[in-house]
Amino acid sequence: MTGLSLAERLKIRTLSAEQVRRRTLTRALSSPLLRWRYGGAAADQILIVPQELRAADPSFWFEVENDHFGLASEIADLKGASPFRIVPPSDAWARELNGFGWLRHLAAAENDDATAAARQFVLDWIKLNRTPKGLAFEPAVTGRRLVSWIAQANMLLEGTDAKTYMTIMSSVAEQVVTLSATWRNAPDGVPRMVSLIALVLSDLAVSGHDRKLREAEAALIAELNRQILDDGGHVSRNPTVLADVILDLLPLGQCFQARGRQAPEQIAEVVKKALAFLRFMRLGDGMLARFNGVSTGSPAGLATVLGYSGGELDAVGSADASGYARLERGETIVIADIGSPPPLEVATEAQAGALSFEMTSRARLVFVNGGFPGPADSDWNSVARATASHNTLCLAETSSSRLVRHAKLEGIVGGLPIRGPDMVAARLSDEGGKAVLAGSHDGYLQRFGLMHFRRIELSLNGEVVDGMDRLEPPQGSLRLKVDLPYAIHFHLHPDCKCQRLPGHEGCRITVNDGQVWQFTADGADMTIEDGLYFVDSAGPRPALQIVLRGATFGESEVRWRIALTPPDTAAETSKV
């Protein structure tokens, strides 16, 4: 455990003990002696078919007809075989395959051949998975599969023969019993929440399986209260996960009504808070700001979710519990990361972007963080998580957060979590109509004795952003033995162009809607360098970044400005 603090060692021991406890309980509940608690493995009908809110793509069937099965950003060539009989290209692909979320695409094709194929795929899966083991029976995968089969019950069951009907229904019932016994084994965070949502939905929708509904309800409510913060954000600090959770919770509420039951008030309250948070994190381009695991996402899914929200956002506000601040004036929106990393058990996608920001003007992205790569580009994860991939200061070519490398911990949480900064403090205020954010973090204090302070001011009309970055000790003065290099990164969206202005007047940024912004700085050398934008659907995409470089002896300050250039001035500048 070299390099771990005492608190982290104790945390790992606690997580390990909790994992052992959950596994032991799951093993006991899965035994033949106790499985009777969840009812018999039989069901004769689906009582409710919940609404499928996720967008469907009918063209998926065309690809399947041509032996191509595209999931998790990867395409498998079936070569005439069932997708369940080939070697999966990745675990992410296999999880999506076994979760059956893609059934909605076949239903959207409204084609008899697509319907027949969907039934055959389900029967293939049942035939090959008689014993509940392996990736296909991870609780979250089982939960997603149950939700998908129940939501597509009309396609799978209507008009089919008695044997097929009973085969599918028997499998559904068996999986409900399995999930009832195993959901505790789901990793902390979204997988456990998805497992419980699926369990409550199944207890409502599958005949003969509502005897444990109250127990499942209580477990789900406890998990929602633990994972959804007071401001509506998720404990992982990843805004993307909320959209998926809401797309499951909304139909769940409808199912309670259809069964003549009162839906728990806590579910509606969580949905309301999460919707408000998603609106808060939405930039001018309509997508979520790229912080702490936000990847390509689904514009259609986000639009569907936000269609259920109402009201307007305040011009200035902060999501204190989740650690984000929003500055909005005129047509400019700036969202900044002002929080520490989440708990270790849900920090496997968290990123080292303390005090970083993103900015849109009108509906166009200007400054963006690198974001989180898609499943097919996971080799880039470490680079994308680094501070240098964010719009903030990077000291001595190191990140403000550090990866926690510990074999047991990685096995428990399913990846590499990060730790630090321990303290990120920020204050958002209105100063004469300007939106002003002042913050600091201690991510470099233990290693180098320095704090990073940042101030961002957004003018009343939204046409000027003034910034200041400062390195100094928390108190007194400090003279380092060796000057340390620093770089302040400003990553541009790939659609933006950037060129140096004559002399030392800074850079000219051209947005693809014709807007021109001028970037100037004082106190550091300015360069235009290559960068990468990781959240494009086609994979990492080349982009440009403005970098302010210097070296600090213990105290340094850099000031920078981003100003919208009037149209006439922009036209003249372009001739230079």
VOGU-3710 file (C-alpha; in Angstrom, 3 decimals, decimal comma):
1> mtglslaerl> 0,000/0,000/0,000  2,922/2,298/-0,653  1,870/5,879/-1,232  -1,590/5,471/0,289  -2,708/7,564/3,211  -4,009/5,987/6,392  -7,527/7,092/5,471  -7,216/5,414/2,047  -5,939/2,186/3,591  -8,867/2,141/5,971
11> kirtlsaeqv> -11,222/2,901/3,066  -9,882/-0,036/1,058  -10,301/-2,351/4,040  -13,859/-1,138/4,543  -14,715/-1,611/0,857  -13,132/-5,068/0,882  -15,091/-6,117/3,975  -18,311/-4,773/2,439  -17,645/-6,672/-0,783  -17,108/-9,909/1,159
21> rrrtltrals> -20,316/-9,303/3,105  -22,354/-8,693/-0,042  -20,926/-11,726/-1,815  -21,603/-13,954/1,180  -25,177/-12,720/1,444  -25,711/-13,114/-2,304  -24,333/-16,653/-2,226  -26,655/-17,551/0,634  -29,731/-15,976/-0,968  -28,949/-17,704/-4,272
31> spllrwrygg> -28,934/-21,146/-2,666  -31,894/-23,471/-3,244  -32,727/-23,278/0,464  -33,461/-19,534/0,333  -34,525/-18,840/-3,257  -38,112/-19,594/-2,243  -38,171/-16,172/-0,552  -38,494/-14,546/-3,999  -41,381/-16,621/-5,255  -41,436/-19,420/-7,770
41> aaadqilivp> -39,579/-19,239/-11,052  -42,808/-19,077/-13,028  -44,851/-16,377/-14,703  -47,633/-16,555/-17,232  -47,784/-12,982/-18,479  -46,351/-9,481/-18,558  -48,931/-7,280/-16,814  -47,501/-3,927/-17,926  -45,392/-2,956/-20,911  -43,533/0,219/-19,890
51> qelraadpsf> -42,940/3,008/-22,368  -39,538/2,938/-24,069  -38,205/6,490/-23,907  -34,794/5,886/-25,440  -34,420/6,842/-29,091  -34,537/3,980/-31,579  -32,659/3,612/-34,867  -34,521/1,519/-37,474  -31,372/1,350/-39,630  -29,885/-1,024/-37,035
61> wfevendhfg> -31,956/-3,793/-38,619  -30,388/-3,112/-42,009  -26,953/-3,596/-40,457  -28,040/-6,810/-38,739  -29,405/-8,135/-42,045  -25,904/-7,628/-43,404  -24,290/-9,497/-40,487  -23,020/-6,365/-38,735  -23,739/-5,868/-35,045  -22,676/-2,422/-33,845
71> laseiadlkg> -22,611/-1,860/-30,080  -20,450/0,178/-27,693  -18,791/2,006/-30,629  -17,592/-1,283/-32,140  -18,925/-3,375/-35,005  -18,771/-7,164/-34,980  -18,959/-9,158/-38,215  -21,287/-12,068/-37,455  -20,479/-14,022/-40,633  -23,834/-15,753/-40,454
81> aspfrivpps> -23,560/-16,721/-36,786  -25,627/-15,646/-33,798  -24,068/-12,661/-31,982  -24,047/-14,832/-28,862  -21,818/-17,429/-30,536  -18,959/-15,179/-31,622  -15,979/-13,875/-29,681  -17,037/-10,392/-28,530  -14,714/-7,564/-29,595  -14,741/-6,152/-26,046
91> dawarelngf> -16,388/-6,545/-22,663  -18,305/-3,296/-23,241  -19,732/-4,735/-26,480  -20,624/-7,983/-24,694  -22,403/-6,155/-21,886  -24,523/-4,179/-24,343  -25,260/-7,341/-26,310  -26,401/-9,249/-23,221  -28,344/-6,231/-21,962  -30,583/-6,312/-25,076
101> gwlrhlaaae> -31,117/-2,541/-25,138  -30,783/-2,834/-28,916  -34,139/-4,664/-29,152  -35,829/-1,257/-29,442  -34,052/-0,703/-32,753  -35,491/-3,940/-34,169  -38,950/-2,970/-32,895  -38,624/0,407/-34,608  -37,994/-1,331/-37,946  -41,646/-2,481/-37,896
111> nddataaarq> -40,638/-5,415/-40,029  -41,783/-9,028/-39,701  -38,254/-10,282/-40,361  -36,852/-7,988/-37,667  -39,461/-9,254/-35,200  -38,636/-12,870/-36,031  -34,918/-12,137/-35,638  -35,512/-10,482/-32,252  -37,342/-13,540/-30,963  -34,657/-15,850/-32,291
121> fvldwiklnr> -31,908/-13,799/-30,637  -33,749/-14,046/-27,309  -34,199/-17,805/-27,730  -30,506/-18,188/-28,633  -29,553/-16,360/-25,466  -31,837/-18,533/-23,334  -30,427/-21,717/-24,842  -26,831/-20,648/-24,198  -27,377/-19,295/-20,684  -29,037/-22,012/-18,676
131> tpkglafepa> -26,714/-21,413/-15,713  -26,492/-17,924/-14,177  -22,795/-17,168/-14,403  -20,327/-14,889/-16,147  -20,668/-11,423/-17,625  -24,198/-12,060/-18,901  -25,401/-12,407/-15,308  -23,722/-9,418/-13,785  -26,573/-7,765/-11,853  -26,611/-4,573/-13,956
141> vtgrrlvswi> -26,569/-6,599/-17,191  -29,377/-8,819/-15,928  -31,311/-5,732/-14,896  -30,888/-4,043/-18,274  -31,951/-7,274/-20,032  -35,115/-7,590/-17,947  -36,061/-3,975/-18,603  -35,471/-4,478/-22,331  -37,410/-7,735/-22,601  -40,344/-6,333/-20,621
151> aqanmllegt> -40,396/-3,087/-22,624  -40,414/-5,082/-25,874  -42,823/-7,769/-24,666  -45,327/-6,969/-27,395  -42,774/-7,700/-30,100  -41,403/-10,785/-28,385  -44,637/-12,431/-27,248  -47,625/-11,327/-29,326  -48,633/-13,842/-31,968  -45,906/-16,324/-31,074
161> daktymtims> -46,451/-20,054/-30,507  -47,091/-21,474/-27,043  -43,646/-23,059/-26,714  -41,771/-19,844/-27,521  -44,080/-17,879/-25,220  -43,464/-20,166/-22,256  -39,727/-20,389/-22,920  -39,364/-16,611/-22,802  -41,691/-16,131/-19,829  -39,965/-18,879/-17,831
171> svaeqvvtls> -36,612/-17,213/-18,477  -37,975/-13,813/-17,413  -39,289/-15,267/-14,171  -36,027/-17,091/-13,475  -34,022/-13,919/-14,078  -36,243/-11,918/-11,698  -35,499/-14,459/-8,974  -31,782/-14,355/-9,806  -31,659/-10,562/-9,707  -33,545/-10,514/-6,409
181> atwrnapdgv> -30,744/-12,582/-4,907  -27,754/-10,969/-6,639  -28,375/-7,197/-6,936  -26,240/-6,582/-3,839  -23,230/-7,801/-5,814  -23,523/-4,950/-8,314  -20,628/-2,453/-8,142  -21,400/0,733/-6,279  -22,884/3,596/-8,257  -25,049/3,349/-11,351
191> prmvslialv> -24,804/-0,475/-11,796  -26,408/-1,033/-8,391  -29,062/1,599/-9,022  -29,925/0,102/-12,449  -30,207/-3,348/-10,843  -32,719/-2,083/-8,281  -34,749/-0,091/-10,810  -35,021/-3,246/-12,926  -36,005/-5,308/-9,899  -38,822/-2,933/-8,908
201> lsdlavsghd> -40,019/-2,746/-12,529  -39,988/-6,544/-12,825  -41,907/-6,977/-9,578  -44,550/-4,600/-10,944  -44,717/-5,941/-14,496  -44,288/-9,726/-14,199  -47,251/-11,659/-12,853  -46,746/-13,439/-9,558  -43,607/-11,524/-8,584  -44,852/-8,640/-6,468
211> rklreaeaal> -44,605/-10,286/-3,056  -41,166/-8,672/-2,477  -42,049/-5,339/-4,106  -42,027/-3,351/-0,871  -38,593/-4,654/0,001  -37,238/-3,792/-3,448  -38,863/-0,337/-3,249  -37,166/0,374/0,065  -33,772/-0,718/-1,265  -34,162/1,460/-4,383
221> iaelnrqild> -35,202/4,533/-2,393  -32,244/4,086/-0,044  -29,897/3,839/-3,011  -31,397/6,884/-4,734  -31,084/8,934/-1,556  -27,463/7,865/-1,180  -26,370/8,392/-4,771  -28,332/11,505/-5,823  -26,989/14,627/-4,140  -29,015/17,541/-2,780
231> dgghvsrnpt> -28,516/19,564/-5,982  -29,606/16,643/-8,184  -26,131/15,593/-9,271  -24,791/12,054/-9,001  -22,236/11,084/-6,391  -19,777/10,158/-9,184  -19,896/13,812/-10,409  -20,602/12,469/-13,920  -23,653/14,357/-15,268  -24,216/11,852/-18,105
241> vladvildll> -25,358/9,032/-15,857  -28,387/11,029/-14,729  -29,960/11,035/-18,180  -29,910/7,221/-18,292  -31,264/6,917/-14,766  -34,143/9,302/-15,526  -35,013/7,365/-18,697  -35,537/4,349/-16,420  -37,255/6,137/-13,544  -39,917/7,917/-15,626
251> plgqcfqarg> -41,489/4,682/-17,017  -41,193/3,149/-13,544  -43,480/5,824/-12,136  -45,991/5,112/-14,897  -45,948/1,410/-14,027  -46,934/2,120/-10,436  -49,934/4,065/-11,720  -50,879/1,300/-14,155  -50,945/-1,205/-11,278  -53,078/1,119/-9,191
261> rqapeqiaev> -50,285/1,687/-6,692  -48,905/4,895/-5,260  -45,408/5,523/-6,551  -42,939/6,466/-3,793  -42,685/10,262/-3,578  -38,914/9,984/-3,409  -38,745/8,769/-7,016  -40,550/11,845/-8,351  -38,392/14,089/-6,166  -35,168/12,526/-7,469
271> vkkalaflrf> -36,339/12,945/-11,066  -37,207/16,597/-10,441  -33,816/17,362/-8,864  -31,858/15,458/-11,517  -33,682/17,234/-14,360  -32,837/20,613/-12,846  -29,196/19,592/-12,529  -29,027/18,436/-16,152  -30,418/21,774/-17,305  -27,806/23,478/-15,143
281> mrlgdgmlar> -24,975/21,485/-16,786  -26,190/22,055/-20,350  -24,128/24,404/-22,474  -25,248/26,520/-25,421  -24,697/23,658/-27,893  -27,395/21,666/-26,114  -25,014/19,063/-24,667  -23,617/18,509/-21,197  -20,314/20,060/-20,186  -17,471/17,557/-20,529
291> fngvstgspa> -16,405/16,887/-16,933  -15,664/13,723/-14,959  -16,598/10,988/-17,404  -18,885/12,795/-19,847  -18,378/11,142/-23,230  -20,116/11,369/-26,613  -23,534/10,809/-25,075  -26,833/10,780/-26,894  -28,218/14,172/-28,001  -31,604/12,538/-28,612
301> glatvlgysg> -31,618/10,919/-25,166  -30,708/14,173/-23,447  -33,343/16,080/-25,423  -35,956/13,462/-24,465  -35,061/13,730/-20,799  -35,023/17,525/-20,745  -38,363/17,581/-22,510  -39,829/16,520/-19,160  -38,348/19,496/-17,309  -39,860/22,932/-17,020
311> geldavgsad> -38,938/26,396/-15,773  -35,923/28,505/-16,569  -32,394/28,418/-15,225  -31,166/31,284/-13,115  -28,617/33,483/-14,871  -26,023/32,696/-12,194  -25,921/29,705/-9,896  -23,831/26,893/-8,531  -24,309/23,218/-7,841  -22,393/23,186/-4,578
321> asgyarlerg> -22,953/19,551/-3,636  -21,775/18,334/-7,053  -18,978/20,884/-7,339  -19,888/22,908/-10,436  -20,463/26,601/-11,118  -22,311/28,244/-14,000  -21,645/31,773/-15,269  -24,106/33,065/-17,859  -24,347/36,516/-19,382  -25,669/37,519/-22,806
331> etiviadigs> -25,072/34,666/-25,229  -22,067/33,267/-23,347  -22,116/30,367/-20,894  -19,144/29,249/-18,798  -19,325/26,127/-16,608  -16,469/25,359/-14,217  -15,390/22,387/-12,103  -15,102/23,548/-8,484  -15,230/20,181/-6,703  -12,924/17,518/-5,319
341> ppplevatea> -12,972/13,987/-6,788  -15,842/11,712/-5,724  -15,385/8,802/-3,267  -12,874/6,180/-4,435  -15,558/3,580/-5,151  -17,171/5,785/-7,842  -14,080/7,651/-9,077  -12,989/5,363/-11,921  -14,028/7,886/-14,585  -13,378/11,074/-12,598
351> qagalsfemt> -10,913/13,476/-14,184  -8,175/15,776/-12,883  -9,834/19,003/-13,997  -9,957/21,097/-10,824  -10,927/24,708/-11,701  -11,176/23,874/-15,412  -13,979/25,398/-17,470  -15,873/25,125/-20,742  -17,384/27,954/-22,738  -20,018/28,322/-25,423
361> srarlvfvng> -21,065/31,393/-27,377  -24,526/31,280/-28,867  -24,903/27,603/-29,778  -21,214/27,049/-30,529  -18,522/25,416/-28,449  -15,402/27,540/-28,061  -13,309/26,157/-25,183  -13,784/22,508/-24,292  -12,157/19,921/-22,090  -10,992/16,746/-23,795
371> gfpgpadsdw> -13,894/14,753/-22,378  -13,944/10,990/-21,822  -13,223/8,594/-24,722  -15,868/6,160/-25,920  -15,612/2,409/-25,154  -13,731/1,689/-28,391  -11,008/4,224/-27,516  -10,350/3,285/-23,894  -6,585/3,294/-24,541  -6,841/7,081/-24,320
381> nsvaratash> -8,534/7,106/-20,905  -5,444/8,018/-18,880  -4,549/10,878/-21,230  -8,104/12,191/-21,223  -8,251/12,136/-17,424  -5,032/14,151/-17,017  -5,045/17,824/-16,056  -3,313/18,731/-19,331  -6,474/17,686/-21,205  -8,492/20,314/-19,342
391> ntlclaetss> -8,764/24,097/-19,481  -6,759/24,797/-16,356  -3,217/25,110/-15,001  -0,884/22,128/-14,999  2,226/22,384/-12,781  5,489/20,541/-13,491  3,729/18,424/-16,142  1,795/16,583/-13,425  -1,920/16,335/-12,752  -3,676/17,967/-9,829
401> srlvrhakle> -5,252/14,571/-9,071  -3,395/11,282/-8,884  -4,385/7,775/-9,910  -4,695/5,317/-7,026  -2,938/2,152/-8,144  -3,840/-0,702/-5,819  -4,718/-4,164/-7,123  -7,365/-4,955/-4,511  -9,029/-1,554/-4,873  -9,049/-1,809/-8,667
411> givgglpirg> -10,707/-5,205/-8,397  -13,388/-3,863/-6,065  -14,294/-0,701/-8,007  -13,578/-2,008/-11,513  -10,958/0,519/-12,583  -8,447/3,137/-11,525  -9,915/5,773/-9,188  -8,283/9,134/-8,568  -7,620/11,106/-5,396  -7,034/14,786/-4,659
421> pdmvaarlsd> -7,222/17,704/-4,550  -8,427/17,377/-0,954  -9,598/20,975/-0,894  -11,283/22,870/-3,715  -12,836/26,122/-2,553  -14,802/28,523/-4,746  -17,171/31,447/-4,485  -19,548/32,696/-7,174  -20,723/36,285/-6,984  -22,220/39,169/-8,910
431> eggkavlags> -19,982/42,225/-9,037  -21,660/45,142/-10,747  -23,448/42,850/-13,172  -20,397/40,701/-13,858  -20,498/37,005/-12,987  -17,326/36,325/-10,979  -15,900/32,978/-9,910  -12,955/32,893/-7,495  -11,507/29,525/-6,521  -8,457/27,619/-5,355
441> hdgylqrfgl> -7,275/24,041/-4,902  -4,472/22,247/-3,072  -3,728/19,573/-5,679  -0,080/20,656/-5,837  0,412/21,597/-2,189  1,771/18,321/-0,830  4,190/17,787/-3,716  5,346/21,334/-4,404  4,077/23,513/-1,570  1,938/25,648/-3,896
451> mhfrrielsl> -1,765/26,424/-4,239  -3,499/27,211/-7,516  -5,806/30,230/-7,414  -8,073/31,139/-10,325  -10,471/33,994/-10,984  -12,881/34,198/-13,921  -15,027/37,254/-14,687  -17,778/37,223/-17,310  -18,854/40,709/-18,400  -22,426/41,951/-18,210
461> ngevvdgmdr> -22,969/41,502/-21,961  -21,101/38,182/-22,098  -18,580/39,494/-24,610  -15,479/39,560/-22,383  -14,015/36,885/-20,133  -11,196/38,058/-17,881  -9,130/35,429/-16,124  -6,303/35,203/-13,649  -4,252/32,175/-12,570  -1,891/32,427/-9,627
471> leppqgslrl> 0,537/30,028/-7,951  1,645/30,767/-4,399  1,997/29,073/-0,999  -1,097/29,012/1,244  0,573/31,517/3,545  3,796/33,490/3,752  6,342/33,239/0,954  8,202/30,341/-0,630  11,340/30,155/-2,764  11,589/26,842/-4,587
481> kvdlpyaihf> 14,997/25,206/-4,920  14,332/24,727/-8,621  11,965/26,719/-10,804  8,975/24,616/-11,835  7,429/24,826/-15,304  3,716/25,400/-15,629  1,291/25,406/-18,538  -2,201/26,884/-18,621  -4,214/25,045/-21,283  -7,122/26,465/-23,296
491> hlhpdckcqr> -8,423/23,686/-25,560  -10,465/24,816/-28,545  -13,283/22,823/-30,084  -12,080/21,133/-33,307  -14,388/23,333/-35,392  -12,614/26,479/-34,195  -9,680/27,994/-36,049  -6,846/29,809/-34,318  -3,965/31,946/-35,530  -1,432/34,299/-33,982
501> lpghegcrit> -1,925/38,010/-34,362  0,995/40,236/-35,418  3,533/41,093/-32,741  2,508/40,075/-29,255  -1,175/40,859/-29,500  -2,324/37,296/-28,844  -4,470/34,924/-30,902  -7,497/35,207/-33,116  -10,132/32,476/-32,624  -12,711/31,979/-35,367
511> vndgqvwqft> -15,818/30,017/-34,450  -17,572/28,165/-37,265  -20,593/30,480/-37,115  -18,370/33,421/-38,047  -17,809/34,844/-34,581  -14,262/35,996/-33,821  -12,752/36,125/-30,347  -9,378/37,594/-29,440  -7,266/35,903/-26,777  -4,558/37,904/-25,025
521> adgadmtied> -2,400/37,182/-21,988  0,194/38,800/-19,747  2,780/37,027/-17,594  3,513/33,928/-19,707  4,617/32,904/-23,192  1,770/32,054/-25,543  1,867/29,202/-28,068  -0,667/27,453/-30,300  -0,250/23,696/-30,032  -1,938/20,503/-31,154
531> glyfvdsagp> -4,543/18,942/-28,909  -7,114/16,153/-28,876  -10,868/16,161/-28,444  -11,927/12,720/-27,204  -15,711/12,830/-27,363  -16,317/12,780/-31,095  -18,417/9,802/-32,194  -15,687/8,824/-34,685  -13,007/8,744/-31,987  -10,316/11,185/-30,800
541> rpalqivlrg> -10,249/14,196/-33,079  -7,338/16,614/-33,657  -7,851/20,112/-32,315  -5,850/23,177/-31,353  -5,078/24,576/-27,949  -3,679/27,858/-26,704  -1,046/27,245/-24,029  0,448/29,823/-21,681  3,839/28,600/-20,497  6,197/29,841/-17,824
551> atfgesevrw> 8,246/28,805/-14,814  7,572/29,651/-11,191  10,084/30,176/-8,404  7,295/30,033/-5,820  4,930/32,841/-6,759  3,572/33,536/-10,257  0,558/35,254/-11,730  -0,824/35,160/-15,269  -3,699/37,264/-16,551  -5,651/36,464/-19,694
561> rialtppdta> -8,611/37,840/-21,605  -11,051/36,407/-24,145  -12,930/39,202/-25,935  -15,511/39,090/-28,706  -14,354/41,118/-31,682  -16,935/43,424/-33,287  -17,842/42,299/-36,854  -16,105/45,223/-38,589  -12,926/44,734/-36,574  -13,002/40,994/-37,209
571> aetskv> -13,224/41,581/-40,949  -10,238/43,923/-40,866  -8,228/41,528/-38,690  -8,838/38,659/-41,111  -7,041/40,631/-43,843  -3,825/40,833/-41,817
//
